[in-house]
Amino acid sequence: MAEFHEAIIIGGGPAGLTAGIYLVRGGIDTLLLERIVPGGTPVNTDRVENYPGFPEGISGRALMERFTSHAQSCGLAIKEFAEVVEVSYTGNTFLITTTSHQFESIGLIIATGTEPAKMNIPGEREFVGMGISYCATCDGAFFKNMDVAVIGGGDAAIEESLSLAKIVKKVYVVHRRDRLRAQKILQERAFRNDKIMFLWNKKPIEIGGTGQVEYLIVEDTLTGERTTVHVSGVFVYVGSRPNTSFLGNLVERDEAGFIVTDGNLCTKTKGLFVAGDARKKTLRQIATAVGDGALAAVNLERYIVEER
């Protein structure tokens, strides 16, 4: 027998927690399902400096602990370690299947965010956990006084390079272009840091070592020349992809797999909304996730009231 709630939120990052606050305050029986523990991607961010209200900055973990505490104080029920494997729709209710339970709801908000994209080069899969990492905040301490490489040129790559520079001996930033995509303030900090060296117009080709990462081979995007960079760790920030495969054909996706919504954040399936990084949008930040969560919740609340 499936456990029933009027609204179910899948994903406990900033979008999902915000949606939960709004729904519960609106008198909607709501359950949030989180694959691990609440907080989402920001938990792994060393420092958040562009979220309003924190002029001195705040760690991502501390910020998301505040989000979670706020949601729970409002009465939001959160089920942790609930990995959703399938969602089906009967025409008036959703059936959500996790690895251990089934839930039923009138409406649904998807706030599952994204997961790191892979480089798909030789050695990447073999050395995950043995020098390959997708989270410098999580694993940086293991590389104290060692040389490491960071792959990418966006905000995440530069933020994590600055974080690593406090711990490691040297950071090689490998970027396939001759300029960064990161915010100007982050670029300026990185350029001033003596521990950070930029390898411009380079792309990773192969990772190797004996039982542990020992080197990274990069190729010049202009000349094709290949160079071996001796490092003990490789941190990958080459983009992200949405965690939404469990939705099947209930939603429309763009070419990158992100969910297409209308202005109210509703999908092609009635009662199914998407908030945060999993949807097609131009900016993926905590602030925009919060806005998405609020908008999706308000529109879902109206839908549920009409369906009652």
Buried (B, 14 or more C-beta within 10 A) or exposed (E): EBEEBBBBBBBBBBBBBBBBBBBBBBEBBBBBBBBEEBBBBBBBBBBBBEBEEBEEEBBBBEBBBEBBEBBBEBEBBBBEEBEBEEBEBEEEBBBBBBEEEEBBBBBBBBBBBBEBBBBEBEBBEBBEEEBBBBBBBEBBEBBEEBBBBBBBBBBBBBBBBBBBBEBBEBBBBBBBEEEBEBBEEBBEBBEEBEBBBBBBBBBBBBBBBEEEBBBBBBBBBEEEEEEEBEBBBBBBBBBBBBBBEBBEEBBEBEEEBBBEBEEEBBBEBEBBBBBBBBBBBEEBBBEBBBBBBBBBBBBBBEBBEEEE
